[in-house]
Amino acid sequence: MSTSLSVRSRFSHDESSYSREEIIAAIQDFYGLLIKLPYIEPNALVFPPTEGWSGVNAEELRRRGKTEEVIELLRHLPYLRALAPGRRWMIGPDTIVIAYCDGELYKDVTESIQPVPGHCIWLTDGESRDGTSLLLDTQTGTITEWTTMEHKLMIDYEEYENIPTQDKWMAHATMPATAFFRLWKRKFERLVWMALYNPRGSAGTAQWYSSATTPQEEEDMLASDDEFEPDGDEHEDLEEGGSESDGEDVTNDEDGQIPNEEVDELLEDAYGDEAHQRRMDLQSQENTAEHKPVNPPPSEPTDQCQPRMRSLDRKSKEVYEIYTRNGWPSNFDRESCRMRLAEFLEREECPINSSQEPMSEQDATAVRQRMIEKHQEKLRRKGRG
């Protein structure tokens, strides 16, 4: 079997099925949680009229090759309406939602780099190269997490490089849409992801923090029934180069290794009979990255990176405490939390994810153009080879 056919068979129609109603319900449930956060205003969530949104740019979508089912789905989805032109909501780190109801469209550059079939539609744009473009497949009912940096490949990179360009999207992490949105919802519920409104952003609107510093820690937090509490002494030891314990792996306690029923259900929904093997594969991959800093600049020496990481860790703990002190999630005082987070951001003065001023739209366009040119040059070199 060819590589592309092997990738294509990851989700057969027997394993995943498309239901417009289920997709709509899953997205509505996810957005319903987001507007409870002290970030997205509740009135940003808008629902379609009975006949569907008239503002969907069906003509342009057809020109781009999208199917009638894609267009009909977009006409009946709920949306998070943008604050203003060019100021759209983020639903994940560097991940900007597209409000098709208002005529918005996915970036042309996305399908210049990664062509996809007409029955697939991008629900989000990546604000940066680390952002995630969520791709909904209306034949299989799945969501694919596609990134230009290829963060979540499901196959070896060498095998990935041999796949035809039009099939590469199928090698990125994919889950049934209902399971995917439950998983992302849980990331917010467990404060793995923490967002606060950032008025100084450019295209996006959020400042992001995480209470997990490694992929393994994130998985443990999502799998555990216990409340996560940042341990100051433990993190200080790690910052100074110490180990977590005297020869013991603190994540190997009995409770931490037994996923709760909800996580089991997510894995079963996503991978079926392969759920157990998938967990083992993830464990193997994450063990190699467990003690790496979060997103260190490639050229930055370790001694320069550590103060930056300590600062990020401190800020993440403070944001976590602001959420929990205001009763998240069961007795949440949204307005009080929002005010405390605004004070926190004002005190910290500038976003921690960037030491520069926000990129202008002109600069962003130039970067995207260079990205296309580099990608095309890569394809030309492969053709000559």
VOGU-3710 file (C-alpha; in Angstrom, 3 decimals, decimal comma):
1> mstslsvrsr> 0,000/0,000/0,000  1,331/3,450/-0,835  2,143/5,915/1,901  -0,664/8,295/0,989  -3,231/5,491/0,943  -1,969/4,337/4,336  -2,416/7,827/5,729  -5,800/8,210/4,063  -7,083/5,055/5,786  -6,473/6,355/9,326
11> fshdessysr> -10,165/7,151/9,659  -12,423/4,997/7,549  -16,127/5,751/7,329  -16,733/2,845/9,712  -14,608/4,495/12,407  -15,833/8,072/11,994  -19,073/9,429/10,626  -20,258/12,924/9,837  -23,357/14,412/11,415  -24,056/18,084/10,851
21> eeiiaaiqdf> -26,161/18,249/14,020  -23,420/16,670/16,156  -20,792/19,074/14,807  -23,021/22,071/15,534  -23,770/20,821/19,059  -20,089/20,130/19,826  -18,977/23,595/18,699  -21,836/25,283/20,556  -20,939/23,432/23,759  -17,266/24,406/23,412
31> yglliklpyi> -18,050/28,059/22,735  -20,472/28,016/25,661  -17,545/27,307/27,962  -15,314/29,931/26,341  -17,754/32,762/27,048  -17,669/31,840/30,746  -13,970/32,699/30,785  -12,872/36,238/31,749  -11,763/36,676/28,168  -14,467/36,340/25,501
41> epnalvfppt> -17,528/38,495/26,103  -20,776/36,475/26,260  -22,414/38,595/23,563  -19,675/37,554/21,128  -21,394/34,176/20,750  -24,033/34,428/18,034  -26,468/31,820/16,739  -27,829/31,381/13,212  -31,392/32,218/12,245  -33,566/29,257/11,270
51> egwsgvnaee> -32,805/29,712/7,574  -29,048/30,012/8,251  -26,556/32,865/8,001  -26,974/35,017/4,914  -23,511/36,547/5,363  -21,566/33,392/4,484  -19,549/34,137/1,341  -20,850/31,144/-0,594  -19,701/32,456/-3,970  -16,065/32,698/-2,906
61> lrrrgkteev> -16,202/29,359/-1,104  -17,510/27,689/-4,255  -14,748/29,385/-6,239  -12,279/27,825/-3,820  -13,827/24,433/-4,504  -15,834/23,906/-1,311  -18,813/21,556/-1,441  -22,429/22,515/-0,863  -22,424/20,550/2,407  -19,504/22,636/3,671
71> iellrhlpyl> -21,382/25,821/2,806  -24,606/24,614/4,428  -22,742/23,632/7,582  -21,120/27,071/7,779  -24,540/28,674/7,389  -25,818/26,880/10,496  -22,858/27,028/12,881  -22,685/29,293/15,933  -19,813/31,779/15,789  -17,694/34,034/17,963
81> ralapgrrwm> -18,168/37,404/16,289  -15,024/39,530/15,933  -14,544/42,578/18,146  -13,626/44,651/15,099  -12,123/44,064/11,657  -8,776/42,384/12,184  -9,457/41,747/15,902  -10,748/38,196/16,068  -11,096/35,842/19,006  -8,579/33,135/19,799
91> igpdtiviay> -9,892/29,729/20,880  -6,453/28,234/21,511  -2,863/29,498/21,634  -2,164/31,470/18,434  -5,369/29,978/16,986  -7,895/32,488/15,606  -11,500/31,539/14,933  -13,062/32,400/11,561  -16,544/33,984/11,672  -17,920/32,826/8,345
101> cdgelykdvt> -21,282/34,327/9,314  -19,818/37,786/8,663  -18,203/36,905/5,365  -14,791/36,089/6,837  -12,680/33,516/4,991  -9,659/31,396/5,760  -6,283/32,715/4,593  -5,447/32,008/0,951  -1,901/31,188/2,001  -3,071/28,155/3,985
111> esiqpvpghc> -4,232/26,183/0,964  -1,285/27,455/-1,069  0,913/25,559/1,365  -1,496/22,720/2,154  -4,148/21,926/-0,481  -7,159/20,051/0,904  -10,277/18,496/-0,657  -13,443/20,511/-1,149  -15,249/18,585/1,575  -12,787/19,946/4,176
121> iwltdgesrd> -13,041/23,436/5,692  -10,715/25,461/7,925  -12,418/26,582/11,145  -9,435/28,600/12,403  -6,346/30,432/11,172  -2,969/30,269/12,872  -1,860/33,733/13,999  1,769/32,659/13,895  3,721/29,640/12,723  2,948/28,023/16,081
131> gtsllldtqt> -0,787/28,511/15,668  -3,187/25,717/14,792  -5,420/25,637/11,733  -8,327/23,349/12,607  -9,571/21,457/9,567  -13,046/19,902/9,625  -13,679/16,978/7,271  -17,380/16,772/6,395  -17,018/13,220/5,085  -15,514/11,665/8,207
141> gtitewttme> -16,663/14,141/10,863  -13,100/14,629/12,101  -10,926/17,583/13,118  -7,290/17,727/12,016  -4,814/19,941/13,911  -2,653/21,272/11,082  0,345/23,515/11,744  3,005/24,905/9,444  5,593/23,727/11,970  4,267/20,148/11,756
151> hklmidyeey> 4,024/19,875/15,551  1,644/16,914/15,667  2,595/14,457/12,967  1,251/10,934/13,409  3,963/9,285/11,309  7,744/9,486/11,021  9,021/12,674/9,425  10,879/10,759/6,714  7,648/9,027/5,735  5,829/12,355/5,891
161> eniptqdkwm> 8,292/13,932/3,450  7,475/11,228/0,888  3,726/11,906/0,940  2,310/13,960/-1,958  1,700/17,556/-0,881  -2,076/17,297/-1,274  -2,136/14,367/1,175  0,169/15,710/3,890  -2,696/17,147/5,969  -3,855/13,604/6,666
171> ahatmpataf> -0,651/12,866/8,580  -1,411/15,509/11,228  -3,212/14,669/14,479  -6,876/13,891/13,814  -9,813/13,088/16,096  -13,585/12,799/15,760  -14,884/16,355/16,100  -17,026/15,647/19,165  -14,069/14,113/21,009  -11,762/16,899/19,884
181> frlwkrkfer> -13,936/19,692/21,265  -14,416/17,800/24,544  -10,642/17,546/24,861  -10,066/21,252/24,217  -12,904/22,100/26,585  -11,189/20,069/29,284  -7,937/21,988/28,751  -9,742/25,155/29,798  -11,688/23,495/32,610  -8,490/22,095/34,160
191> lvwmalynpr> -6,612/25,383/33,573  -4,071/23,676/31,376  -4,799/26,626/29,101  -5,482/30,028/30,638  -6,451/33,014/28,527  -6,883/36,664/29,387  -7,917/39,528/27,186  -4,967/41,387/25,679  -5,848/44,802/24,192  -2,324/45,139/22,800
201> gsagtaqwys> -2,551/42,156/20,460  -2,637/42,529/16,690  -4,798/39,974/14,878  -5,428/37,968/18,031  -7,001/39,045/21,280  -5,586/36,783/23,993  -2,544/36,404/26,186  -1,923/32,709/26,858  -0,507/30,902/29,859  -0,291/27,232/30,735
211> sattpqeeed> -0,067/25,436/34,055  1,720/22,555/32,305  5,378/22,929/31,396  5,795/19,681/29,418  3,577/17,496/27,213  3,709/14,771/29,871  2,581/17,150/32,599  -0,299/18,310/30,403  -1,410/14,725/29,810  -1,229/13,944/33,528
221> mlasddefep> -3,343/16,992/34,365  -5,985/16,061/31,809  -6,054/12,449/32,996  -6,181/13,102/36,741  -9,315/13,622/38,806  -7,317/15,595/41,385  -7,189/19,379/41,378  -3,889/20,699/40,082  -1,969/22,881/42,505  1,328/24,478/41,463
231> dgdehedlee> 3,997/23,487/43,958  6,322/26,425/44,484  9,167/24,496/46,120  9,085/21,798/43,475  9,271/24,326/40,640  12,071/26,230/42,339  14,126/23,034/42,476  13,609/22,500/38,771  14,562/26,091/38,000  17,862/25,644/39,796
241> ggsesdgedv> 18,597/22,489/37,807  17,563/20,008/40,491  15,473/16,890/40,039  11,880/16,416/41,098  12,736/13,774/43,668  15,534/11,540/44,875  15,412/9,016/42,099  11,645/8,767/42,003  9,424/9,903/39,148  6,657/11,871/40,824
251> tndedgqipn> 4,327/11,286/37,890  4,457/7,518/38,390  2,182/7,492/41,409  -0,713/5,082/41,112  -3,436/7,710/40,822  -1,662/9,696/38,116  -1,415/6,700/35,781  -5,109/5,750/35,851  -7,118/7,957/33,483  -10,643/8,816/34,482
261> eevdelleda> -13,663/7,675/32,510  -13,861/10,864/30,494  -10,285/10,588/29,222  -10,805/6,899/28,413  -13,843/7,895/26,400  -11,869/10,548/24,521  -9,164/8,052/23,618  -11,683/5,436/22,573  -13,555/7,942/20,433  -10,370/9,112/18,794
271> ygdeahqrrm> -8,462/5,875/18,274  -10,809/2,937/18,887  -8,850/-0,303/19,270  -5,619/1,636/18,883  -6,223/3,774/21,990  -3,841/1,780/24,180  -1,068/1,740/21,574  -1,558/5,458/20,944  -1,015/6,235/24,623  2,192/4,171/24,564
281> dlqsqentae> 3,387/5,998/21,437  2,707/9,386/23,022  4,520/8,344/26,199  7,554/7,346/24,167  7,590/10,664/22,286  7,013/12,805/25,353  9,702/11,104/27,440  12,282/12,566/25,072  10,891/16,081/25,622  9,917/15,857/29,274
291> hkpvnpppse> 12,693/18,046/30,645  12,975/20,538/27,798  11,983/24,172/28,416  8,735/25,349/26,867  9,373/26,716/23,360  12,968/27,949/23,919  14,330/30,150/21,129  16,555/27,792/19,075  19,587/30,071/19,113  19,276/31,317/22,688
301> ptdqcqprmr> 21,893/29,936/25,113  20,556/27,985/28,074  21,902/30,460/30,637  19,959/33,268/28,917  16,830/31,166/28,552  16,467/30,166/32,215  15,560/33,636/33,599  12,940/33,927/30,884  11,501/30,533/31,805  11,466/31,388/35,508
311> sldrkskevy> 9,556/34,563/34,690  7,063/32,639/32,566  6,612/30,048/35,300  5,988/32,748/37,914  3,413/34,502/35,751  1,627/31,262/34,905  1,306/30,426/38,609  -0,098/33,865/39,350  -2,689/33,613/36,576  -3,668/30,156/37,836
321> eiytrngwps> -4,126/31,516/41,358  -6,260/34,420/40,102  -8,588/31,939/38,412  -8,862/29,613/41,403  -9,201/32,378/44,014  -12,212/33,600/42,081  -13,884/30,210/42,302  -13,088/28,586/38,971  -14,859/26,554/37,778  -17,884/25,805/39,973
331> nfdrescrmr> -18,315/29,104/41,902  -16,729/31,457/39,432  -16,835/35,232/39,844  -16,131/36,160/36,242  -16,070/39,925/36,668  -13,734/39,865/39,653  -11,397/37,479/37,853  -11,431/39,666/34,743  -10,474/42,741/36,774  -7,642/40,931/38,576
341> laeflereec> -6,280/39,633/35,273  -6,431/43,118/33,733  -4,446/44,457/36,695  -1,956/41,629/36,276  -1,455/42,398/32,586  -1,087/46,115/33,245  1,512/45,420/35,919  3,486/43,132/33,664  3,338/45,860/30,974  3,868/43,733/27,850
351> pinssqepms> 2,939/40,256/26,581  5,355/37,569/27,737  5,159/35,707/24,430  6,944/38,461/22,524  9,651/40,994/23,261  8,650/43,086/20,241  5,782/45,311/19,242  2,900/43,478/17,531  3,627/42,739/13,865  1,862/45,027/11,425
361> eqdatavrqr> -0,469/43,563/8,816  1,989/44,659/6,117  4,836/42,808/7,817  2,621/39,774/8,384  1,735/39,694/4,681  5,420/39,852/3,780  6,190/36,978/6,134  3,389/34,890/4,645  4,696/35,605/1,143  8,209/34,527/2,129
371> miekhqeklr> 6,707/31,366/3,596  5,016/30,555/0,278  8,208/31,257/-1,664  10,280/29,034/0,624  7,716/26,262/0,332  7,640/26,516/-3,475  11,446/26,497/-3,628  11,465/23,359/-1,495  9,073/21,676/-3,924  11,245/22,741/-6,882
381> rkgrg> 14,357/21,260/-5,240  12,541/17,997/-4,633  11,426/17,969/-8,278  15,010/18,444/-9,492  16,164/15,667/-7,183
//
